[in-house]
Amino acid sequence: MSQDPALHTPENPAIATRIMLVDDQPARAAILEQALTDAGCVVVARLSSAQRLMKQVEEHQPDAIIIDIESPDRDTLEHMTVLNQHSPRPVIMFSDEDDADTIEKAVRAGVSAYVVDGLNPGRVKSIMDVAIARFREFQALRSELEQTRNQLADKHLLDEAKQLLMKHKNLSEEEAYHAIRKMAMDRSQRMVDVAKNIISVMNLIND
């Protein structure tokens, strides 16, 4: 995952929020860009479609993306899904499509805010601020969940390595733990990496 861009927040008031616009109607996009500029944002790019969205995001590094589209098609949602997997950003989508299935697909693709009551330039900044806050909260929760999963996986590997040492080296659980820790210190490795090596070696011996 790419690094989290610095966003314009109450703690960082001097940093202007960098926005990428995706709108297939130039006149409407121009009105929206002016509203964002008046609100203190910087529009770093205007796209007519979501084609090459990932490449454009890598090039311009926006803090948030605003998409104004009548109805998000399959290609748009696929491009957004790829972006959300590799370089997630807050995405605000304005659409005329209020179908529940479409909204669900958009949210799954990474949309932080889906607005169906029309694009009002005067409300864009407030909607964007809420979407960014939600995005950051979700990213923090996802990071915490991933960390918890990794910790559980590491614990499972350590337990498996201890059990193998206890079985084949006739060690107590405490002795097996200290043996793994000593090997980790001697090799300047993490205990979980030593545990993986022990499991691999023991499996080869027992095959």
N, C-alpha and C positions, 0 to 999 in steps of 0.2 A: 504494500500500500504506500502511496506517496505521502510526503509530509503534509501535515495540516496547515493550510495557508493562514497567515495572520489576518484576522478579521477585525473590522471596525466594531469595537465594543465600548461600553462605558469605561472600561479600564484602559482602552487604547483609542481615545477620541480623535487623535491626530491622524490615524490611519484611515484613509478613504477606502470604503468597500469597493472592490473591483468586480464589475458586473459583466457577464456575457449575455447578450440578448439573442434569442432565436425567434425570429418572426418573419413570415413569408410576405408580409405586407409592409413595404418600405415607409409609407406615410404613417401608419400606426406605430411602427418601430421608432420613427423619428420623434413622435410625440412622447413616447415612453422614455426614450433616451434623454430628452430635455427635462422630463419630470425627475428622473434619477439624478441628472447633473445638478438641478436646482436643489435636490435633497442632499447634496454633498458627496454623491457617489461618482465613480469613474467607470464609464463604459469602455471596456478594453477591446471589445469586438462585437460586431453585429453579423449574425448568420441568417441566411434565408431558410435553412433547414438544419436538421440534426445530423446530416451526413458529415462524416469525419469529425464528429463531436469530440472524441477522445484526443485526436491529434490537435485540434484547435485549443482544447483545454490545456494540454501539455505546453503548447506554444505561448498562450496568453496568461495562464495561471490565474484564472478568476477566483474570487472568493465565493461567488454565488452565480447561479445561472437562472435566468428568467426565460421561460418558453411561453410564447403566446400563439396558440394554435386552435383551429376550430375543433379538431378531433384528433387525438394522438393515434397515429397509425402504428402498425406492427414494427416497421423499420425504426421509427422514432423511439419506441419503447425498448427495442433491442439495443440501440446505441446508448440509451440511458442506463440500461442494465450493465453493459460493459464498463461504462464510466463509473458506476456505483461500486463495481467489484474492484477496479484497479486504481481509481483516483476520485474517491467520493467527494462531492460538493453539495451544498444546499441547493436544491432545485425548486423553483416556484413555477408552477404551471397554471396559466390561464386558458380555459377551454370552454367551448359552448356545449361540450358533451357531458351530460350529467348522469349517464348510465352507470349504475353501481359497479358493474363488472369492469368497465373501462377505468373507473377511479381506482378500484382495487389493483388492477394491473399496473397502473401508473405509480401507485404507492410502492408496490413490490419492486418496480424498476428503479426506485430511489427518489421519488418526488417527496419533498418535505412539506409542501403546501400545494393543494389542488383547489383552485378557485373557479367556480362555475357561474358566478353572478356578473360576469363581464369585467373587463379591465378598466378600472378607474385610476388614472395616473396619480391622483391625489392620495390614493390608499396604498400604492405600490410599496413605498418605503416602510410603512408600518407592517404590512404583510411580510415583507422581506426580512425585517428584523425578527419577527416571531419565528419565521421559518429557519433562520440561521440559529436562533437559540435552541429550537427543537433539534436541529441537525447536530449541534455540538453535544447536546444532552444524550442523544441516541448514540453518537460515536463513542462517548465516554462509557456508556453502558455496554456497548458491544466490545470495547477494549477490556473492560472489567470481566465480562463473560469469557472472552478468549483467554485472559490471564488465568482465570479459575480453571478452565478446561486444561490448559497447559500444566498447571500445578497438579491436577488430578492425574493426568497422564504421566507426569514425572514420578509421582508417588507410586503409581502402579508399577512402573519400571524398577524403582528402587526396591519395592516389596518383592518383585519377582526375582531380582538379583540376590537379595538376601536369602530368599527361600532356596535358591540353587546352591549358594555357598553353605547354608546350614545343612543341606542334604548331602552334598558331595565332599565338603571339607569338615563335616562334623563340628560345625560351629554353633554357638548360641546365637540368638537374634542380635543381641548387643555386640557380640564379637564380629558377626557378619557386617553390621552397620559400621563399626569402627574400621574394619578391613577396607570397605568401600571408601570411606572418608580418607583413610591414609593413602590409598592408591590415587585418589583425586588430588590430594595435596602434593604427593610426590611427582605427579605428571602435570600439575597445574591445569587440571581439567575440572569440569563440573561433575558432581557426583552422579548426575543422571547420565552423562556421557560414559562414565566408567561402568555404570550399571548396564548400559546398552552393550558395551564391549564384553562384559561378563556373560550376559545372556547369549550373545553371538558365539563366544568361545565354547560355552557349556553345551549349546545346541550342536555345535560341530563335533564335540567329543562324544556326545550321546547318540549321534546319528549312526 
